[in-house]
Amino acid sequence: MQFINYYNNPKNIRFESFKYALYEASKRGHKTLVETGVARGKTKFFFFKKINWLDGMSTMIFSDYVRFVNGFLYSCDIERKNIQNAKKFTSKNASFIKFIQDDSLNFLKKFNKKIDFLYLDSLDGQYEEAPKHQLEEIKLAENNLHNNSLILLDDKGQKTSLSLDYMIKNKFKVVNETKQQILLSKN
């Protein structure tokens, strides 16, 4: 999994968390990844989009991972322009990704495949409704998880309080925790 080292940038404050999570996913044989909220990039010079290391790079990292393991990434975002940007950044891995433009709650309600690895980052933590939104996401996805599934919650502290409490009460276990993210396991 040498590809992961490309993302080791001082501005990528989530790098260690992603690295740990994907090594754990690899040990578990995970091939089906689901992400709510794509890596958006940022605008430079009004029209040119470039990678935003502070954004975490999730979609790019996950797309490299699924290519490495011959898996598949389902990536959902409500904003069309975010998906367009993520498609540009992941074009070399296009055959390993399906982008879905929808509210994450609608997407997860309709999703009918088993999920090996779930990344919840659809509503930024500064929004008051973010904790409730993330809780609803985990409740909708829960039936698609299996005993070996991993769930990575983003924006620790800003939006994870309700979902983390719910998951602990429902026998999920914390596998790893950083300042920004919490990785949990179904078993």
C-alpha positions in Angstrom: 0.0 0.0 0.0 2.8 2.4 -0.9 0.2 4.7 -2.6 -0.8 6.0 0.9 2.6 7.8 1.3 1.7 10.3 -1.5 -0.9 11.7 0.9 1.6 12.3 3.7 1.6 16.1 3.6 1.9 18.4 6.7 -1.3 20.1 5.7 -3.2 16.7 5.6 -4.1 16.6 9.3 -6.1 13.4 8.7 -3.3 11.4 7.1 -2.4 9.2 10.1 -6.1 8.4 10.7 -6.7 7.4 7.1 -3.5 5.4 7.0 -4.4 3.5 10.1 -8.0 2.9 8.9 -6.9 1.6 5.5 -4.3 -0.7 6.9 -6.9 -2.1 9.2 -9.4 -2.4 6.3 -6.7 -4.2 4.2 -6.1 -6.7 7.1 -9.8 -7.4 7.1 -10.0 -7.9 3.4 -12.3 -4.9 2.8 -13.3 -4.1 -0.8 -16.6 -2.2 -0.6 -16.2 1.3 0.6 -18.9 3.9 1.1 -18.2 7.6 1.6 -20.7 10.3 2.3 -19.3 13.7 1.4 -16.5 13.8 -1.3 -13.2 15.6 -1.1 -14.0 18.9 -2.7 -10.8 20.6 -3.6 -10.6 24.4 -3.5 -10.9 27.2 -6.0 -7.8 28.9 -7.1 -7.9 31.9 -9.4 -11.7 31.8 -9.6 -12.0 28.8 -11.9 -9.1 26.4 -11.5 -9.7 23.7 -8.9 -6.8 22.2 -7.0 -6.4 19.6 -4.3 -7.0 20.9 -0.8 -4.8 19.1 1.6 -6.8 20.5 4.5 -9.9 18.8 3.1 -8.4 15.4 4.1 -8.2 13.9 0.6 -10.6 11.1 1.4 -12.0 10.4 -2.1 -8.6 10.3 -3.6 -7.2 8.1 -0.9 -10.1 5.7 -1.0 -10.1 5.5 -4.8 -6.4 4.5 -4.7 -7.2 1.9 -2.0 -10.0 0.3 -4.0 -7.9 0.2 -7.1 -5.1 -1.5 -5.0 -7.4 -4.2 -3.6 -9.6 -4.4 -6.8 -12.6 -3.2 -4.8 -15.2 -0.4 -5.3 -16.0 3.0 -3.8 -19.5 4.5 -3.6 -19.1 8.2 -3.0 -22.1 10.4 -2.3 -22.4 14.2 -2.2 -25.3 16.5 -2.4 -23.4 19.1 -4.4 -22.9 18.6 -8.2 -19.8 20.7 -8.3 -18.2 18.7 -5.5 -18.7 15.5 -7.4 -17.3 17.1 -10.6 -14.2 18.1 -8.7 -13.8 14.7 -7.1 -14.1 13.0 -10.5 -11.3 15.2 -11.8 -9.1 14.3 -8.9 -9.8 10.5 -9.2 -10.0 10.1 -13.0 -7.2 7.5 -13.0 -9.4 5.3 -10.8 -12.8 6.0 -12.5 -13.6 2.4 -13.1 -13.4 1.7 -9.4 -15.8 4.5 -8.3 -19.5 5.3 -8.6 -20.4 8.9 -7.7 -24.0 9.5 -6.5 -25.4 13.0 -6.3 -28.0 12.9 -3.5 -28.5 13.8 0.1 -26.6 11.1 2.1 -29.7 10.1 4.0 -31.6 9.3 0.8 -28.5 7.5 -0.6 -28.0 5.4 2.5 -31.8 4.6 2.7 -31.6 3.1 -0.8 -28.2 1.5 -0.7 -28.6 -2.3 -0.8 -25.1 -3.7 -0.6 -23.0 -4.9 2.3 -20.6 -2.2 3.4 -17.1 -3.2 4.5 -15.9 0.4 5.3 -18.1 3.4 5.9 -16.8 6.9 6.0 -19.3 9.5 7.3 -18.4 13.1 6.4 -21.3 14.6 4.6 -22.2 17.6 6.7 -19.4 19.8 8.0 -19.1 20.0 11.8 -19.8 23.7 12.1 -23.5 23.2 11.2 -25.8 22.8 14.2 -27.6 19.9 12.6 -24.4 17.9 11.8 -24.5 15.6 14.9 -28.1 14.6 14.3 -27.4 14.1 10.5 -24.4 11.8 11.2 -26.5 9.8 13.7 -29.2 9.3 11.1 -26.6 8.2 8.6 -25.3 5.5 10.9 -28.8 4.3 11.7 -29.6 4.0 8.0 -26.4 2.2 7.1 -26.4 -0.1 10.1 -28.2 -3.0 8.4 -25.7 -2.9 5.6 -22.8 -3.4 7.9 -21.4 -6.8 8.8 -19.5 -8.1 11.8 -16.1 -7.1 10.3 -17.1 -3.6 9.1 -15.3 -0.5 10.0 -16.9 3.0 10.4 -14.8 6.1 10.3 -16.5 9.2 11.8 -15.1 12.6 10.8 -15.0 15.9 12.6 -14.6 14.4 16.1 -16.2 16.4 18.8 -18.0 18.7 16.3 -20.5 16.1 15.0 -19.7 12.7 16.5 -21.3 13.0 20.0 -24.7 11.5 19.1 -23.4 8.9 16.7 -20.6 7.8 18.9 -22.9 7.4 21.9 -25.4 5.5 19.8 -22.7 3.2 18.4 -21.1 2.4 21.8 -24.6 1.6 23.2 -25.1 -0.8 20.2 -21.8 -2.7 20.9 -19.5 -1.0 18.3 -15.9 -0.7 19.5 -13.5 2.1 19.1 -10.5 0.9 17.2 -8.5 4.1 16.8 -9.1 7.7 17.7 -7.3 10.9 16.7 -8.0 14.6 17.1 -10.1 14.6 13.9 -11.6 11.2 13.5 -12.9 8.1 15.3 -12.6 4.6 13.8 -15.1 2.0 15.1 -15.7 -1.7 14.4 -18.9 -3.6 14.3 -17.4 -6.5 16.2 
